[in-house]
């Protein structure tokens, strides 16, 4: 069951993270793609303007630049030549010629009105077949702008009308589009790596998250089993004694009083058990609604000692206590009295004959510390961690004989935690057991 719960939690976590990651990657990809295509359109426009003005500034339309005649020598220059500044595209520049964008690979095709290739203009050496294929690719679509692939190279083109026909300007955009391909591969690798890391991390935290649920479920199962066991014994005794009474129908009540006393005794035990269980449940439900008030903890502990001294004396146990006067605490006086009574009652039950019980209440640093110690068999280390669990008893047979159900320490722990304190036990087997309560 918990494995399925963990897997569902893990699957839900992976789905949510995957959706978030995909949305984030798509957003980045779309923005990057828009920027790349905007840059391509800008460069294509610059290249188109260059070829358009280049064609207008030359007497023979789109002749190669190297066919323009050199400028004549100026008079008195004695054989020196001046740079052809009046050459189209030079620094002085006749009207129209501009410089093409740097590092751009481009060319222009001039066609007639029937779509036949008339002239070409390019800074690079390309054969006629290449230009014809480019013309065919560009004119296949009805769009005036677009992209096509030729010999493994991606070209962006723009078609403009001219007096003689059309001018098709093509720009190599392979490098720009390779950015998009690289981005997709990078996203895929990063996404795969992130999913692996997220899966391992989510699995770890899923196990950590489910651990308290599993522990609570196991405690609940154990609680139900223990409660059923504790109720089964008195019910069996009551049922047996009732059968005896029914079998002796002609007898008087006085002659059968023995069985009636057994029934009453087990009924009282069941009453005690159900009251303790109800108290624990009420403590859990009312944890956030208890009204606290300041009270004198020293006086509360002394009042409990007065009621327990007679029991301790009857058991012939040695008892001493040391209480620092005037210790104040904000909380429930009656509940704290119950904690002291539970700890003293527990000490009385498990102290060896002629043994020793000691109680201390004092301020330690910024806290109040209550300590109840007793000599005796002590608590084995394997039991110390579970001694505050409900129905848990280190010696079940002895606890049964003394009338306990293993709920007292659980109630004490619940009260102490409700008062924002903590309780712990330290025990040396066959020597001493001490319970420590830290409050305030």
C-alpha positions as CSV (number, residue, x, y, z in Angstrom):
1,X,0.0,0.0,0.0
2,X,2.7,2.5,1.0
3,X,4.7,1.5,-2.1
4,X,1.7,2.4,-4.3
5,X,1.3,5.7,-2.4
6,X,4.9,6.5,-2.8
7,X,4.8,5.8,-6.6
8,X,1.7,7.9,-7.0
9,X,3.3,10.8,-5.1
10,X,6.4,10.3,-7.2
11,X,4.5,10.2,-10.5
12,X,2.4,13.3,-9.6
13,X,5.6,15.1,-8.7
14,X,7.4,14.1,-11.9
15,X,4.3,15.1,-14.1
16,X,4.0,18.5,-12.4
17,X,7.8,19.3,-12.7
18,X,7.8,18.0,-16.3
19,X,4.9,20.3,-17.3
20,X,6.6,23.3,-15.7
21,X,9.9,22.4,-17.3
22,X,8.3,22.0,-20.8
23,X,6.5,25.3,-20.4
24,X,9.7,27.0,-19.4
25,X,11.7,25.5,-22.3
26,X,9.0,26.3,-24.8
27,X,8.9,29.9,-23.6
28,X,12.7,30.2,-24.0
29,X,12.6,28.5,-27.4
30,X,9.8,30.7,-28.7
31,X,11.5,33.9,-27.5
32,X,14.8,32.8,-28.9
33,X,13.2,31.7,-32.2
34,X,11.5,35.1,-32.6
35,X,14.7,36.9,-31.9
36,X,16.6,34.8,-34.4
37,X,14.0,35.3,-37.2
38,X,13.9,39.0,-36.4
39,X,17.6,39.1,-36.8
40,X,17.4,37.1,-40.1
41,X,14.7,39.5,-41.4
42,X,16.8,42.5,-40.5
43,X,19.9,41.2,-42.2
44,X,17.9,40.1,-45.3
45,X,16.4,43.6,-45.5
46,X,19.9,45.2,-45.3
47,X,21.2,42.8,-48.0
48,X,18.2,43.5,-50.2
49,X,18.7,47.3,-49.9
50,X,22.4,46.8,-50.7
51,X,21.7,44.9,-53.9
52,X,18.8,47.1,-54.9
53,X,20.9,50.3,-54.5
54,X,23.9,48.5,-56.1
55,X,21.9,47.8,-59.2
56,X,20.5,51.4,-59.4
57,X,24.0,52.9,-59.0
58,X,25.5,51.1,-62.0
59,X,25.0,52.0,-65.6
60,X,24.6,48.5,-66.8
61,X,22.3,47.3,-64.1
62,X,23.9,44.3,-62.2
63,X,27.2,44.0,-63.8
64,X,30.0,42.6,-61.7
65,X,31.8,45.2,-59.8
66,X,35.2,44.5,-61.3
67,X,34.0,45.6,-64.8
68,X,33.7,49.2,-63.8
69,X,36.5,51.2,-65.5
70,X,39.2,52.6,-63.4
71,X,39.4,56.3,-62.8
72,X,41.8,58.3,-65.1
73,X,45.0,59.8,-63.8
74,X,44.6,63.3,-62.6
75,X,46.7,66.0,-64.3
76,X,50.1,66.7,-62.6
77,X,50.0,63.5,-60.6
78,X,53.3,62.3,-62.3
79,X,52.1,58.8,-62.7
80,X,50.4,58.4,-59.3
81,X,46.9,57.1,-59.2
82,X,44.1,58.3,-57.0
83,X,41.8,55.8,-55.4
84,X,38.6,55.5,-57.3
85,X,36.5,57.3,-54.8
86,X,33.9,58.0,-57.4
87,X,33.5,54.3,-57.9
88,X,30.0,53.2,-56.8
89,X,30.2,51.9,-53.2
90,X,33.4,53.8,-52.4
91,X,33.8,56.3,-49.6
92,X,32.5,59.2,-51.7
93,X,30.0,56.9,-53.4
94,X,27.7,57.9,-56.2
95,X,24.2,57.6,-55.3
96,X,22.9,54.3,-54.2
97,X,25.8,52.0,-53.3
98,X,26.1,50.9,-49.7
99,X,28.2,48.2,-48.1
100,X,26.7,44.7,-47.5
101,X,26.5,43.4,-43.9
102,X,29.8,42.0,-42.8
103,X,30.3,38.3,-42.8
104,X,27.1,37.7,-44.7
105,X,27.0,35.2,-47.5
106,X,24.4,36.4,-50.1
107,X,23.6,36.9,-53.7
108,X,21.0,38.5,-55.9
109,X,19.2,37.1,-59.0
110,X,17.6,39.4,-61.6
111,X,14.8,37.8,-63.7
112,X,12.5,39.1,-66.5
113,X,8.8,39.2,-66.2
114,X,8.6,35.6,-67.4
115,X,10.8,34.4,-64.6
116,X,13.9,33.7,-66.7
117,X,17.3,34.4,-65.1
118,X,18.9,37.5,-66.6
119,X,21.8,38.5,-64.3
120,X,23.4,37.6,-61.0
121,X,25.3,39.6,-58.4
122,X,27.4,37.9,-55.7
123,X,30.7,38.4,-53.9
124,X,31.3,34.7,-54.1
125,X,32.1,32.4,-57.0
126,X,29.0,30.1,-57.7
127,X,28.2,28.3,-60.9
128,X,25.1,28.9,-63.1
129,X,23.5,25.6,-62.1
130,X,23.5,26.7,-58.5
131,X,21.8,30.0,-59.3
132,X,19.1,28.2,-61.4
133,X,18.4,25.8,-58.6
134,X,18.1,28.7,-56.1
135,X,15.7,30.5,-58.6
136,X,13.6,27.4,-58.8
137,X,13.5,26.9,-55.0
138,X,12.5,30.6,-54.4
139,X,9.8,30.8,-57.1
140,X,8.2,27.4,-56.2
141,X,6.3,29.0,-53.3
142,X,3.7,31.7,-53.7
143,X,5.2,33.6,-50.8
144,X,7.4,36.6,-51.4
145,X,9.7,35.7,-48.5
146,X,10.7,32.4,-47.0
147,X,13.5,29.9,-46.7
148,X,14.8,26.9,-48.7
149,X,17.6,24.4,-48.4
150,X,20.2,24.0,-51.2
151,X,23.2,21.7,-51.1
152,X,22.9,21.4,-47.3
153,X,22.7,25.2,-46.8
154,X,19.7,27.0,-45.5
155,X,18.9,30.2,-47.4
156,X,16.4,33.0,-46.6
157,X,15.1,34.8,-49.7
158,X,13.1,37.9,-50.5
159,X,11.5,38.7,-53.9
160,X,11.2,42.4,-55.0
161,X,9.6,43.8,-58.1
162,X,11.8,45.7,-60.5
163,X,11.0,47.6,-63.8
164,X,12.4,44.7,-65.9
165,X,10.9,41.8,-63.7
166,X,11.9,40.6,-60.3
167,X,15.0,40.7,-58.0
168,X,15.5,37.7,-55.7
169,X,17.9,38.3,-52.8
170,X,19.2,35.2,-50.9
171,X,21.0,35.2,-47.6
172,X,22.8,32.2,-45.9
173,X,21.1,31.7,-42.5
174,X,22.5,28.3,-41.7
175,X,24.5,29.6,-38.7
176,X,21.5,31.4,-37.2
177,X,19.2,28.3,-37.6
178,X,21.9,26.1,-36.2
179,X,21.5,28.1,-33.0
180,X,17.9,26.8,-32.8
181,X,19.0,23.2,-33.5
182,X,21.7,23.5,-30.8
183,X,19.1,25.0,-28.4
184,X,16.8,22.0,-28.9
185,X,19.6,19.5,-28.4
186,X,20.7,21.4,-25.3
187,X,17.2,21.5,-23.9
188,X,16.8,17.8,-24.5
189,X,20.0,16.9,-22.7
190,X,19.4,19.3,-19.8
191,X,15.8,18.1,-19.5
192,X,16.9,14.4,-19.4
193,X,19.6,15.2,-16.8
194,X,17.1,17.2,-14.7
195,X,14.5,14.5,-14.9
196,X,17.0,11.9,-13.7
197,X,18.1,14.2,-10.8
198,X,14.5,15.1,-10.0
199,X,13.5,11.5,-10.0
200,X,16.3,10.4,-7.6
201,X,15.6,13.4,-5.4
202,X,11.8,13.0,-5.4
203,X,12.1,9.3,-4.7
204,X,14.3,10.1,-1.7
205,X,11.9,12.8,-0.3
206,X,8.9,10.6,-1.1
207,X,10.3,7.9,1.1
208,X,11.0,10.5,3.7
209,X,7.5,11.9,3.5
210,X,5.8,8.5,3.7
211,X,7.9,7.3,6.6
212,X,5.8,9.2,9.2
213,X,2.6,8.0,7.6
214,X,3.9,4.4,7.6
215,X,4.9,4.8,11.3
216,X,1.6,6.2,12.2
217,X,-0.2,3.5,10.4
218,X,1.8,0.8,12.1
219,X,1.2,2.4,15.5
220,X,-2.5,2.5,14.7
221,X,-2.5,-1.2,13.8
222,X,-0.5,-2.0,16.9
223,X,-2.8,0.2,19.0
224,X,-6.0,-1.6,17.7
225,X,-4.4,-5.0,18.2
226,X,-3.3,-4.1,21.8
227,X,-6.6,-2.6,22.7
228,X,-8.4,-5.7,21.3
229,X,-6.2,-7.9,23.3
230,X,-6.7,-5.9,26.5
231,X,-10.4,-6.0,26.1
232,X,-10.5,-9.7,25.1
233,X,-9.2,-10.9,28.5
234,X,-11.8,-9.2,30.8
235,X,-14.6,-10.0,28.3
236,X,-13.6,-13.7,28.4
237,X,-13.5,-13.6,32.3
238,X,-16.9,-11.9,32.4
239,X,-18.4,-14.4,29.9
240,X,-17.0,-17.4,31.8
241,X,-18.3,-16.2,35.1
242,X,-21.7,-15.4,33.6
243,X,-21.8,-19.0,32.3
244,X,-21.1,-20.3,35.8
245,X,-23.9,-18.1,37.2
246,X,-26.3,-19.4,34.6
247,X,-25.4,-23.0,35.3
248,X,-26.2,-22.5,39.0
249,X,-29.6,-21.1,38.5
250,X,-31.0,-22.6,41.8
251,X,-28.3,-21.1,43.9
252,X,-28.7,-17.9,45.9
253,X,-26.9,-14.7,45.1
254,X,-24.8,-14.8,48.2
255,X,-23.5,-18.3,47.4
256,X,-22.4,-17.0,43.9
257,X,-21.0,-13.7,45.1
258,X,-17.5,-14.9,44.1
259,X,-18.3,-14.9,40.4
260,X,-20.1,-11.6,40.7
261,X,-17.0,-10.1,42.3
262,X,-14.9,-11.4,39.4
263,X,-17.3,-9.8,36.9
264,X,-17.3,-6.5,38.7
265,X,-13.5,-6.5,38.9
266,X,-13.0,-7.1,35.2
267,X,-15.7,-4.5,34.5
268,X,-13.8,-1.9,36.5
269,X,-10.6,-2.8,34.6
270,X,-12.5,-2.3,31.3
271,X,-13.8,1.0,32.6
272,X,-10.3,2.2,33.5
273,X,-9.1,1.2,30.0
274,X,-11.8,2.9,28.1
275,X,-11.5,6.1,30.3
276,X,-7.7,6.2,29.5
277,X,-8.3,5.7,25.8
278,X,-11.0,8.4,25.8
279,X,-8.7,10.8,27.7
280,X,-5.9,10.2,25.1
281,X,-8.3,10.9,22.3
282,X,-9.6,14.1,23.9
283,X,-6.0,15.2,24.5
284,X,-5.3,14.8,20.8
285,X,-8.5,16.6,19.7
286,X,-8.2,19.4,22.2
287,X,-4.5,20.1,21.8
288,X,-5.1,23.5,20.2
289,X,-8.1,24.5,22.4
290,X,-6.8,24.0,25.9
291,X,-7.0,27.2,28.1
292,X,-3.7,27.7,30.0
293,X,-3.2,29.9,33.1
294,X,-0.2,30.6,35.3
295,X,0.0,28.3,38.4
296,X,2.5,27.3,41.1
297,X,4.0,24.1,39.9
298,X,5.8,23.6,43.3
299,X,2.6,23.5,45.2
300,X,0.9,21.2,42.6
301,X,3.8,18.7,42.9
302,X,3.7,18.8,46.8
303,X,-0.1,18.2,46.8
304,X,0.4,15.0,44.7
305,X,3.2,13.9,47.1
306,X,0.8,14.2,50.0
307,X,-1.7,11.8,48.4
308,X,1.0,9.3,47.3
309,X,3.0,9.2,50.6
310,X,0.6,6.7,52.2
311,X,0.9,4.3,49.3
312,X,4.7,4.5,49.3
313,X,4.8,4.0,53.1
314,X,2.4,1.0,52.8
315,X,4.8,-0.6,50.2
316,X,7.7,0.0,52.7
317,X,9.7,2.0,50.2
318,X,12.2,4.8,51.0
319,X,11.1,8.1,49.6
320,X,12.8,11.6,49.5
321,X,12.0,14.7,47.6
322,X,13.5,18.1,46.9
323,X,11.2,20.9,45.6
324,X,12.4,24.4,44.9
325,X,9.6,26.7,46.1
326,X,7.7,29.3,44.0
327,X,8.3,27.8,40.5
328,X,5.6,29.1,38.2
329,X,4.3,27.5,35.0
330,X,1.7,28.5,32.5
331,X,-0.6,25.5,31.7
332,X,-3.1,23.2,33.3
333,X,-2.5,22.5,36.9
334,X,-4.6,19.4,37.0
335,X,-2.9,17.9,34.0
336,X,0.6,18.5,35.5
337,X,-0.6,16.8,38.7
338,X,-1.6,13.8,36.6
339,X,1.9,13.7,35.1
340,X,3.5,13.6,38.6
341,X,1.0,11.0,39.8
342,X,1.7,8.8,36.7
343,X,5.5,9.0,37.2
344,X,5.2,8.3,41.0
345,X,2.8,5.4,40.4
346,X,5.1,4.0,37.8
347,X,8.0,4.2,40.2
348,X,6.1,2.5,43.0
349,X,5.1,-0.4,40.8
350,X,8.6,-1.0,39.5
351,X,10.8,-0.3,42.6
352,X,12.3,-3.3,44.2
353,X,11.3,-4.3,47.8
354,X,12.8,-1.9,50.3
355,X,13.9,0.2,47.3
356,X,14.3,3.9,47.0
357,X,12.3,6.6,45.2
358,X,13.5,10.2,44.7
359,X,11.7,13.3,43.3
360,X,13.3,16.6,42.4
361,X,11.8,19.8,41.0
362,X,14.1,22.7,40.3
363,X,14.9,25.4,37.9
364,X,17.7,24.5,35.5
365,X,19.0,27.4,33.3
366,X,15.8,28.7,31.7
367,X,13.7,25.6,32.2
368,X,11.9,23.8,35.0
369,X,13.1,20.2,35.4
370,X,11.1,17.4,37.2
371,X,13.0,14.2,37.9
372,X,11.5,11.0,39.3
373,X,14.0,8.2,40.0
374,X,13.6,4.7,41.5
375,X,15.8,1.7,42.1
376,X,14.9,-1.6,40.6
377,X,15.3,-3.8,37.5
378,X,15.5,-0.8,35.2
379,X,14.6,-0.7,31.5
380,X,16.7,-2.4,28.9
381,X,18.0,-0.2,26.1
382,X,15.9,-1.9,23.5
383,X,12.7,-0.9,25.4
384,X,13.7,2.6,26.4
385,X,12.8,4.0,22.9
386,X,9.3,2.6,23.0
387,X,8.4,3.0,26.7
388,X,6.1,6.0,25.9
389,X,4.1,4.1,23.2
390,X,0.5,3.2,23.9
391,X,0.0,-0.3,25.4
392,X,3.8,-0.9,25.3
393,X,5.1,-2.6,28.4
394,X,8.6,-3.9,28.9
395,X,7.3,-6.7,31.3
396,X,3.7,-7.4,30.2
397,X,3.1,-10.1,32.8
398,X,4.2,-7.9,35.7
399,X,2.2,-4.9,34.4
400,X,-0.8,-7.1,34.1
401,X,-0.4,-8.3,37.6
402,X,-0.2,-4.7,38.9
403,X,-3.2,-3.6,36.9
404,X,-1.5,-1.5,34.2
405,X,-2.3,-1.2,30.5
406,X,0.8,0.6,29.3
407,X,-1.2,3.9,28.8
408,X,0.1,5.9,31.7
409,X,3.4,7.0,30.2
410,X,1.7,7.7,26.9
411,X,-0.7,10.0,28.7
412,X,2.1,11.7,30.5
413,X,4.0,12.3,27.3
414,X,0.9,13.7,25.6
415,X,0.4,16.2,28.5
416,X,4.0,17.2,28.6
417,X,4.1,17.8,24.8
418,X,0.9,19.8,25.0
419,X,2.8,22.1,27.5
420,X,5.6,22.5,24.9
421,X,7.9,20.3,27.0
422,X,9.7,17.0,26.6
423,X,10.0,13.9,28.6
424,X,12.7,11.2,28.5
425,X,13.9,8.2,30.4
426,X,17.4,7.1,31.4
427,X,17.9,3.7,32.9
428,X,20.8,1.6,34.2
429,X,19.6,-2.0,34.3
430,X,19.5,-3.5,37.8
431,X,20.3,-0.1,39.4
432,X,18.3,3.1,38.7
433,X,15.6,4.4,36.4
434,X,15.0,8.2,36.0
435,X,12.3,10.0,34.2
436,X,13.1,13.7,33.2
437,X,10.4,16.2,32.4
438,X,11.6,19.6,31.0
439,X,9.1,22.4,31.0
440,X,8.9,26.1,30.3
